[in-house]
Amino acid sequence: MLLIPAIDLKDGHCVRLKQGDMDQATVFSEEPAQMARHWLEQGARRLHLVDLNGAFAGKPKNEAAIKAIIKTVREYAEETDTEEVPVQLGGGIRDLDTIERYLNAGISYIIIGTAAVKSPGFLADACSAFPGQIIVGIDAKDGKVATDGWSKMSGHDVIDLAQKFEGYGVEAIIYTDIGRDGMMGGVNIDATVKLAQAVTVPVIASGGVHVLADVEALCDVQDEGIEGVICGRSIYEGTLDLASAQDRADELSGDLIYEEDEE
């Protein structure tokens, strides 16, 4: 189980929102690149970036901060003589040229959310042009998909849409329960498992992680196809320690592998 720190970017700062509300933003760092380094030092194996302004504007708005983070990731890898940690990015990505620019700059995975729902042909083209590097983000509430920075609800069913996107060749699906995001009320395990069981590509959980027990609960069901979980407010406010939580997840994953070998 991969614990993935989220770095949400608003006006060049690292923030966290409550339920996607831009008016409920808490600034955690004026220097997102320094925050990225902090999570790398805590043992992060992947970083999750979101251009919040871009998500609402429909075009990139925090490129300078994103490039500074990529530079920091590279420098950290050189200093520690380790491989670069993959970085995934979403928010306002609506065309192939933007995807190519970000991938060339050093982003490993591009997350397509609203555009996947509104322009499925674009998602199909992206998967074809950049195989293995496109992740789809499905944001939902009560089983229905939300778009436009969670400001609009669509009539699409989560599982129907996920299976459609899987057919296009997405690398993974990030599933966010927007009713829980930023609220630290626990992950929607049942909905996440239901989605993971309905597709063959890996699912990354998002929204509601609060304490170690939430991570342990996800580890219990990871064999359903849940590869990781995005951690936000919990690691910023200290209710979850990233390093020790990842160690615990590794321990539980090791136990799972051992039990399978025994069988």
Residue pairs with C-beta under 8 A, 6 or more apart in sequence:
1 215
1 218
1 219
1 222
1 226
1 227
1 228
1 229
1 249
1 252
1 253
2 45
2 46
2 204
2 227
2 228
2 229
2 249
3 44
3 45
3 215
3 228
3 229
3 231
3 242
3 245
3 246
3 249
4 44
4 45
4 46
4 47
4 48
4 88
4 204
4 228
4 229
4 230
4 231
5 39
5 42
5 44
5 47
5 48
5 230
5 231
5 232
5 235
5 242
6 16
6 48
6 49
6 50
6 206
6 230
6 231
6 232
7 14
7 32
7 35
7 36
7 39
7 47
7 48
7 49
7 50
7 69
8 14
8 15
8 16
8 17
8 49
8 50
8 52
8 232
9 15
9 32
9 49
9 50
9 51
9 52
9 53
9 62
9 65
9 66
9 91
10 22
10 25
10 27
10 52
10 53
10 62
11 53
11 62
12 32
12 62
12 64
12 65
13 27
13 29
13 30
13 32
14 27
14 28
14 29
14 30
14 31
14 32
14 35
15 25
15 26
15 27
15 28
15 52
16 25
16 26
16 28
16 182
16 232
16 233
16 236
17 24
17 25
17 26
17 52
17 181
17 182
18 24
18 181
18 182
18 183
19 150
19 178
19 179
19 181
19 182
19 183
20 139
20 146
20 149
20 150
20 151
20 178
20 181
20 182
22 52
22 56
22 149
24 182
25 52
26 233
26 236
28 35
28 236
29 35
32 65
32 68
32 69
33 65
33 68
33 69
33 71
33 72
34 72
36 47
36 69
36 72
36 73
37 72
37 76
39 47
39 235
39 242
40 47
40 72
40 73
40 76
40 85
41 76
42 242
42 243
43 242
43 243
43 246
43 247
44 85
44 242
44 246
45 85
45 86
45 246
46 85
46 86
46 87
46 88
46 228
47 69
47 73
47 85
47 86
47 87
47 88
48 88
48 230
49 66
49 69
49 87
49 88
49 89
49 90
49 91
49 107
50 89
50 90
50 91
50 111
51 60
51 61
51 62
51 66
51 89
51 90
51 91
51 92
52 62
52 91
52 149
53 61
53 62
53 91
53 92
54 60
54 61
54 62
54 91
54 92
54 93
55 90
55 91
55 92
55 113
55 114
55 148
55 149
56 92
56 148
56 149
56 151
57 92
58 92
58 94
58 114
59 92
59 94
59 98
60 66
60 91
60 92
60 93
60 98
61 92
62 91
66 89
66 102
66 105
66 107
67 105
69 87
70 87
70 105
70 106
70 107
73 84
73 85
73 87
73 106
74 84
74 106
76 82
76 85
77 83
77 84
77 85
84 106
86 108
86 109
87 106
87 107
87 108
87 109
88 107
88 108
88 109
88 110
88 111
88 135
89 102
89 107
89 109
89 110
89 111
90 110
90 111
90 112
90 113
90 135
90 137
90 174
91 111
91 113
93 99
93 102
93 110
93 111
93 112
93 115
94 115
94 119
94 122
95 122
96 122
96 125
96 126
96 129
99 110
99 126
99 129
99 130
99 134
100 129
100 130
102 110
103 110
103 130
103 133
108 133
109 133
109 134
109 135
109 171
109 172
110 126
110 130
110 133
110 134
110 135
111 135
111 136
111 137
111 174
112 122
112 123
112 126
112 134
112 135
112 136
112 137
113 136
113 137
113 138
113 139
113 147
114 147
114 148
114 149
115 122
115 123
116 122
116 123
116 136
116 137
116 165
117 145
117 147
117 154
117 156
117 161
118 147
120 164
120 165
120 168
123 134
123 136
123 165
123 168
123 170
124 168
124 169
126 134
127 134
127 168
127 169
127 170
128 169
131 169
132 171
133 171
134 169
134 170
134 171
135 170
135 171
135 172
135 173
135 174
135 204
136 162
136 165
136 170
136 172
136 173
136 174
137 173
137 174
137 176
138 145
138 158
138 161
138 162
138 165
138 173
138 174
138 175
138 176
138 195
139 145
139 146
139 147
139 150
139 176
139 178
140 146
140 158
140 175
140 176
140 177
140 178
140 191
141 153
141 177
141 178
141 179
142 179
143 157
143 158
143 191
144 153
144 154
144 155
144 156
144 157
144 158
145 153
145 154
145 156
145 157
145 158
145 161
146 152
146 153
146 154
146 178
147 153
147 154
150 178
158 175
158 191
158 195
159 194
159 195
159 198
162 173
162 175
162 195
162 198
162 199
163 198
163 199
165 173
166 173
166 199
166 200
166 201
170 201
171 201
171 202
172 201
172 202
172 203
172 204
172 227
173 195
173 199
173 201
173 202
173 203
173 204
174 203
174 204
174 206
174 230
175 191
175 192
175 195
175 203
175 204
175 205
175 206
176 206
176 207
176 230
177 187
177 188
177 191
177 192
177 206
177 207
177 208
178 207
179 188
179 207
180 186
180 187
180 188
180 207
180 208
181 206
181 207
181 208
181 232
182 207
182 232
182 233
183 208
184 208
184 209
184 210
184 233
184 234
184 237
184 239
185 208
185 210
186 208
186 209
186 210
186 214
186 217
187 205
187 207
187 208
187 209
187 214
187 217
187 218
187 229
188 207
188 208
189 217
189 218
189 221
192 203
192 205
192 218
192 221
192 226
193 221
193 224
193 226
195 203
196 203
196 221
196 224
196 225
196 226
197 224
197 225
199 225
200 225
201 225
202 225
202 226
202 227
202 228
203 225
203 226
203 227
204 226
204 227
204 228
204 229
204 230
205 218
205 226
205 228
205 229
205 230
206 229
206 230
207 230
208 214
209 215
209 229
209 230
209 231
209 232
209 234
209 240
210 234
210 239
210 240
211 234
211 239
211 240
212 240
212 241
212 244
212 245
212 248
214 229
214 234
214 240
215 229
215 240
215 245
215 248
215 249
216 248
216 249
216 252
218 226
218 229
219 248
219 249
219 252
219 253
219 256
220 252
222 253
222 256
223 256
231 240
231 242
231 245
234 240
235 241
235 242
